[in-house]
């Protein structure tokens, strides 16, 4: 079993700030950053 990935607050902030812009869908962002779409949707306010 491989260890869980841990993301620093800088990375989380960068991803979270791209969501409200609406330029890309959550699926596109998840592909770009290599995280699951559910993780990104949890960052939405």
Secondary structure, DSSP 8 states (H G I E B T S, - for coil): --------HHHHHHHHHHHTT-SS-HHHHHHHHTS-HHHHHHH--
